[in-house]
Amino acid sequence: MAFSDIPLFGMLRERMHWVQARQSVLSQNVANAHTPGFTAQDVKEPDFKNVLRSTTSGTLHMASTRAGHLSGSTTSTSARGDFSTRNAPDSETSSNGNSVVLEEQMMKVAENQMDYQTATTLYSKGLGMLRMAVTGRQS
């Protein structure tokens, strides 16, 4: 079983890709904060059920690598899907039709950064658990 076939890491990788895509859209919003007629956008958050289904083929399986293990099957993670953007105007629209409020965008950027840190921490902890399982020692 390849490292990339572990569903937990596939879901975390998917989350990090989503956060990265959202960061790009939020950056565009900030860059266009004074562009007349610009409408703020956001990236649609992936549905947890769909992500779980795509990374586990709809059900969770245990993997067995030796005859003494419980029966299971290997699953492969799906390729990263494209994330769709949607118009998400902020709470105010200026007289020139721009709907970007910098304070709200900064709050979304901070929230996005916390999501990314959470995903990377979980990824790191998962690697530590695998390392401990293989070596029998904590790193």
Secondary structure as GFF3:
##gff-version 3
##sequence-region A 1 139
A	DSSP	three_ten_helix	3	5	.	.	.	ID=ss1
A	DSSP	alpha_helix	7	31	.	.	.	ID=ss2
A	DSSP	beta_strand	41	43	.	.	.	ID=ss3
A	DSSP	alpha_helix	48	56	.	.	.	ID=ss4
A	DSSP	beta_strand	85	87	.	.	.	ID=ss5
A	DSSP	alpha_helix	102	135	.	.	.	ID=ss6
###
